[in-house]
Amino acid sequence: MEKLNDLLKKLKNKDPDVREDALDMIGDLKPKNAFDIIFPFLKDSDAGVRETAICNLQDVIGEKVIPYIEEFLKKENEYKVVRIAFTVLADYHTEQV
């Protein structure tokens, strides 16, 4: 629990690299509230943080990430983030995608 609290503090850091590292560690830990922690970072001001959030959401909720990414893509216009989002979607071979 202490480790998670430390990671939550890092998510408030101004340095996007620190936020990305914290998101990755939370994705690895997969606490019960991982989705609620990671999801808001789809709106982060830094493109790299948004990419990391997408990948970690996939790690913690799997296929359930599809509608969130579809909605995310309606608003995202940073090429590298869009590319990552489509790469994540390509992992699923469902009618939904």
PyMOL commands that place a pseudoatom at each C-alpha (Angstrom):
pseudoatom trace, name=CA, resn=MET, resi=1, chain=A, elem=C, hetatm=0, pos=[0.000, 0.000, 0.000]
pseudoatom trace, name=CA, resn=GLU, resi=2, chain=A, elem=C, hetatm=0, pos=[2.864, 2.352, 0.779]
pseudoatom trace, name=CA, resn=LYS, resi=3, chain=A, elem=C, hetatm=0, pos=[4.300, 1.751, -2.691]
pseudoatom trace, name=CA, resn=LEU, resi=4, chain=A, elem=C, hetatm=0, pos=[0.975, 2.674, -4.288]
pseudoatom trace, name=CA, resn=ASN, resi=5, chain=A, elem=C, hetatm=0, pos=[0.793, 5.862, -2.216]
pseudoatom trace, name=CA, resn=ASP, resi=6, chain=A, elem=C, hetatm=0, pos=[4.283, 6.818, -3.400]
pseudoatom trace, name=CA, resn=LEU, resi=7, chain=A, elem=C, hetatm=0, pos=[3.215, 6.215, -7.007]
pseudoatom trace, name=CA, resn=LEU, resi=8, chain=A, elem=C, hetatm=0, pos=[0.105, 8.334, -6.557]
pseudoatom trace, name=CA, resn=LYS, resi=9, chain=A, elem=C, hetatm=0, pos=[2.310, 11.194, -5.404]
pseudoatom trace, name=CA, resn=LYS, resi=10, chain=A, elem=C, hetatm=0, pos=[4.527, 10.758, -8.484]
pseudoatom trace, name=CA, resn=LEU, resi=11, chain=A, elem=C, hetatm=0, pos=[1.472, 11.089, -10.720]
pseudoatom trace, name=CA, resn=LYS, resi=12, chain=A, elem=C, hetatm=0, pos=[1.226, 14.702, -9.540]
pseudoatom trace, name=CA, resn=ASN, resi=13, chain=A, elem=C, hetatm=0, pos=[4.813, 15.475, -10.561]
pseudoatom trace, name=CA, resn=LYS, resi=14, chain=A, elem=C, hetatm=0, pos=[5.333, 18.178, -13.189]
pseudoatom trace, name=CA, resn=ASP, resi=15, chain=A, elem=C, hetatm=0, pos=[7.851, 15.994, -15.029]
pseudoatom trace, name=CA, resn=PRO, resi=16, chain=A, elem=C, hetatm=0, pos=[6.020, 13.847, -17.597]
pseudoatom trace, name=CA, resn=ASP, resi=17, chain=A, elem=C, hetatm=0, pos=[8.706, 11.158, -17.414]
pseudoatom trace, name=CA, resn=VAL, resi=18, chain=A, elem=C, hetatm=0, pos=[8.000, 10.729, -13.706]
pseudoatom trace, name=CA, resn=ARG, resi=19, chain=A, elem=C, hetatm=0, pos=[4.261, 10.460, -14.402]
pseudoatom trace, name=CA, resn=GLU, resi=20, chain=A, elem=C, hetatm=0, pos=[4.892, 7.894, -17.158]
pseudoatom trace, name=CA, resn=ASP, resi=21, chain=A, elem=C, hetatm=0, pos=[7.073, 5.765, -14.874]
pseudoatom trace, name=CA, resn=ALA, resi=22, chain=A, elem=C, hetatm=0, pos=[4.425, 5.886, -12.151]
pseudoatom trace, name=CA, resn=LEU, resi=23, chain=A, elem=C, hetatm=0, pos=[1.706, 4.845, -14.618]
pseudoatom trace, name=CA, resn=ASP, resi=24, chain=A, elem=C, hetatm=0, pos=[3.840, 1.919, -15.763]
pseudoatom trace, name=CA, resn=MET, resi=25, chain=A, elem=C, hetatm=0, pos=[4.408, 0.790, -12.187]
pseudoatom trace, name=CA, resn=ILE, resi=26, chain=A, elem=C, hetatm=0, pos=[0.705, 1.067, -11.397]
pseudoatom trace, name=CA, resn=GLY, resi=27, chain=A, elem=C, hetatm=0, pos=[-0.001, -0.979, -14.522]
pseudoatom trace, name=CA, resn=ASP, resi=28, chain=A, elem=C, hetatm=0, pos=[2.396, -3.624, -13.223]
pseudoatom trace, name=CA, resn=LEU, resi=29, chain=A, elem=C, hetatm=0, pos=[0.913, -3.597, -9.720]
pseudoatom trace, name=CA, resn=LYS, resi=30, chain=A, elem=C, hetatm=0, pos=[-2.670, -3.747, -11.002]
pseudoatom trace, name=CA, resn=PRO, resi=31, chain=A, elem=C, hetatm=0, pos=[-4.354, -2.489, -7.839]
pseudoatom trace, name=CA, resn=LYS, resi=32, chain=A, elem=C, hetatm=0, pos=[-8.129, -2.888, -7.767]
pseudoatom trace, name=CA, resn=ASN, resi=33, chain=A, elem=C, hetatm=0, pos=[-8.580, 0.792, -8.590]
pseudoatom trace, name=CA, resn=ALA, resi=34, chain=A, elem=C, hetatm=0, pos=[-5.989, 0.848, -11.396]
pseudoatom trace, name=CA, resn=PHE, resi=35, chain=A, elem=C, hetatm=0, pos=[-8.540, 1.871, -14.013]
pseudoatom trace, name=CA, resn=ASP, resi=36, chain=A, elem=C, hetatm=0, pos=[-9.720, 4.815, -11.907]
pseudoatom trace, name=CA, resn=ILE, resi=37, chain=A, elem=C, hetatm=0, pos=[-6.125, 5.911, -11.350]
pseudoatom trace, name=CA, resn=ILE, resi=38, chain=A, elem=C, hetatm=0, pos=[-4.959, 5.595, -14.964]
pseudoatom trace, name=CA, resn=PHE, resi=39, chain=A, elem=C, hetatm=0, pos=[-8.042, 6.725, -16.912]
pseudoatom trace, name=CA, resn=PRO, resi=40, chain=A, elem=C, hetatm=0, pos=[-7.738, 10.484, -16.152]
pseudoatom trace, name=CA, resn=PHE, resi=41, chain=A, elem=C, hetatm=0, pos=[-4.268, 10.485, -17.727]
pseudoatom trace, name=CA, resn=LEU, resi=42, chain=A, elem=C, hetatm=0, pos=[-5.851, 10.027, -21.159]
pseudoatom trace, name=CA, resn=LYS, resi=43, chain=A, elem=C, hetatm=0, pos=[-6.369, 13.797, -20.870]
pseudoatom trace, name=CA, resn=ASP, resi=44, chain=A, elem=C, hetatm=0, pos=[-2.840, 14.637, -19.696]
pseudoatom trace, name=CA, resn=SER, resi=45, chain=A, elem=C, hetatm=0, pos=[-1.207, 17.614, -21.387]
pseudoatom trace, name=CA, resn=ASP, resi=46, chain=A, elem=C, hetatm=0, pos=[1.787, 15.466, -22.404]
pseudoatom trace, name=CA, resn=ALA, resi=47, chain=A, elem=C, hetatm=0, pos=[1.421, 13.121, -25.390]
pseudoatom trace, name=CA, resn=GLY, resi=48, chain=A, elem=C, hetatm=0, pos=[3.843, 10.578, -23.921]
pseudoatom trace, name=CA, resn=VAL, resi=49, chain=A, elem=C, hetatm=0, pos=[1.805, 10.345, -20.747]
pseudoatom trace, name=CA, resn=ARG, resi=50, chain=A, elem=C, hetatm=0, pos=[-1.363, 9.794, -22.791]
pseudoatom trace, name=CA, resn=GLU, resi=51, chain=A, elem=C, hetatm=0, pos=[0.382, 6.987, -24.726]
pseudoatom trace, name=CA, resn=THR, resi=52, chain=A, elem=C, hetatm=0, pos=[1.502, 5.363, -21.495]
pseudoatom trace, name=CA, resn=ALA, resi=53, chain=A, elem=C, hetatm=0, pos=[-2.000, 5.638, -20.053]
pseudoatom trace, name=CA, resn=ILE, resi=54, chain=A, elem=C, hetatm=0, pos=[-3.478, 3.853, -23.091]
pseudoatom trace, name=CA, resn=CYS, resi=55, chain=A, elem=C, hetatm=0, pos=[-1.015, 0.988, -22.864]
pseudoatom trace, name=CA, resn=ASN, resi=56, chain=A, elem=C, hetatm=0, pos=[-1.497, 0.577, -19.139]
pseudoatom trace, name=CA, resn=LEU, resi=57, chain=A, elem=C, hetatm=0, pos=[-5.266, 0.663, -19.406]
pseudoatom trace, name=CA, resn=GLN, resi=58, chain=A, elem=C, hetatm=0, pos=[-4.994, -2.211, -21.836]
pseudoatom trace, name=CA, resn=ASP, resi=59, chain=A, elem=C, hetatm=0, pos=[-2.803, -4.077, -19.360]
pseudoatom trace, name=CA, resn=VAL, resi=60, chain=A, elem=C, hetatm=0, pos=[-5.245, -3.664, -16.487]
pseudoatom trace, name=CA, resn=ILE, resi=61, chain=A, elem=C, hetatm=0, pos=[-8.614, -4.127, -18.209]
pseudoatom trace, name=CA, resn=GLY, resi=62, chain=A, elem=C, hetatm=0, pos=[-7.755, -5.958, -21.415]
pseudoatom trace, name=CA, resn=GLU, resi=63, chain=A, elem=C, hetatm=0, pos=[-10.395, -6.019, -24.132]
pseudoatom trace, name=CA, resn=LYS, resi=64, chain=A, elem=C, hetatm=0, pos=[-12.676, -3.758, -22.093]
pseudoatom trace, name=CA, resn=VAL, resi=65, chain=A, elem=C, hetatm=0, pos=[-10.368, -0.907, -23.105]
pseudoatom trace, name=CA, resn=ILE, resi=66, chain=A, elem=C, hetatm=0, pos=[-11.803, -0.839, -26.652]
pseudoatom trace, name=CA, resn=PRO, resi=67, chain=A, elem=C, hetatm=0, pos=[-14.697, 1.616, -26.118]
pseudoatom trace, name=CA, resn=TYR, resi=68, chain=A, elem=C, hetatm=0, pos=[-12.484, 3.944, -24.100]
pseudoatom trace, name=CA, resn=ILE, resi=69, chain=A, elem=C, hetatm=0, pos=[-9.898, 4.059, -26.858]
pseudoatom trace, name=CA, resn=GLU, resi=70, chain=A, elem=C, hetatm=0, pos=[-12.576, 4.559, -29.506]
pseudoatom trace, name=CA, resn=GLU, resi=71, chain=A, elem=C, hetatm=0, pos=[-13.901, 7.545, -27.566]
pseudoatom trace, name=CA, resn=PHE, resi=72, chain=A, elem=C, hetatm=0, pos=[-10.379, 8.801, -26.937]
pseudoatom trace, name=CA, resn=LEU, resi=73, chain=A, elem=C, hetatm=0, pos=[-9.594, 8.730, -30.668]
pseudoatom trace, name=CA, resn=LYS, resi=74, chain=A, elem=C, hetatm=0, pos=[-12.462, 11.127, -31.387]
pseudoatom trace, name=CA, resn=LYS, resi=75, chain=A, elem=C, hetatm=0, pos=[-10.597, 13.864, -29.528]
pseudoatom trace, name=CA, resn=GLU, resi=76, chain=A, elem=C, hetatm=0, pos=[-6.909, 12.989, -29.894]
pseudoatom trace, name=CA, resn=ASN, resi=77, chain=A, elem=C, hetatm=0, pos=[-4.996, 14.617, -32.736]
pseudoatom trace, name=CA, resn=GLU, resi=78, chain=A, elem=C, hetatm=0, pos=[-1.374, 13.928, -31.809]
pseudoatom trace, name=CA, resn=TYR, resi=79, chain=A, elem=C, hetatm=0, pos=[-0.149, 11.457, -34.445]
pseudoatom trace, name=CA, resn=LYS, resi=80, chain=A, elem=C, hetatm=0, pos=[2.096, 9.346, -32.205]
pseudoatom trace, name=CA, resn=VAL, resi=81, chain=A, elem=C, hetatm=0, pos=[-0.656, 8.928, -29.623]
pseudoatom trace, name=CA, resn=VAL, resi=82, chain=A, elem=C, hetatm=0, pos=[-3.222, 8.001, -32.275]
pseudoatom trace, name=CA, resn=ARG, resi=83, chain=A, elem=C, hetatm=0, pos=[-0.778, 5.452, -33.694]
pseudoatom trace, name=CA, resn=ILE, resi=84, chain=A, elem=C, hetatm=0, pos=[-0.336, 3.803, -30.283]
pseudoatom trace, name=CA, resn=ALA, resi=85, chain=A, elem=C, hetatm=0, pos=[-4.094, 3.749, -29.750]
pseudoatom trace, name=CA, resn=PHE, resi=86, chain=A, elem=C, hetatm=0, pos=[-4.626, 1.990, -33.082]
pseudoatom trace, name=CA, resn=THR, resi=87, chain=A, elem=C, hetatm=0, pos=[-1.822, -0.441, -32.253]
pseudoatom trace, name=CA, resn=VAL, resi=88, chain=A, elem=C, hetatm=0, pos=[-3.599, -1.342, -29.017]
pseudoatom trace, name=CA, resn=LEU, resi=89, chain=A, elem=C, hetatm=0, pos=[-6.892, -1.793, -30.877]
pseudoatom trace, name=CA, resn=ALA, resi=90, chain=A, elem=C, hetatm=0, pos=[-5.167, -4.014, -33.435]
pseudoatom trace, name=CA, resn=ASP, resi=91, chain=A, elem=C, hetatm=0, pos=[-4.453, -6.495, -30.647]
pseudoatom trace, name=CA, resn=TYR, resi=92, chain=A, elem=C, hetatm=0, pos=[-8.141, -7.384, -30.607]
pseudoatom trace, name=CA, resn=HIS, resi=93, chain=A, elem=C, hetatm=0, pos=[-9.830, -9.278, -33.381]
pseudoatom trace, name=CA, resn=THR, resi=94, chain=A, elem=C, hetatm=0, pos=[-13.430, -8.617, -32.472]
pseudoatom trace, name=CA, resn=GLU, resi=95, chain=A, elem=C, hetatm=0, pos=[-16.399, -7.289, -34.400]
pseudoatom trace, name=CA, resn=GLN, resi=96, chain=A, elem=C, hetatm=0, pos=[-16.302, -4.246, -32.160]
pseudoatom trace, name=CA, resn=VAL, resi=97, chain=A, elem=C, hetatm=0, pos=[-12.931, -3.198, -33.571]
for i in range(1, 97): cmd.bond("trace and resi %d" % i, "trace and resi %d" % (i + 1))
show_as sticks, trace
zoom trace
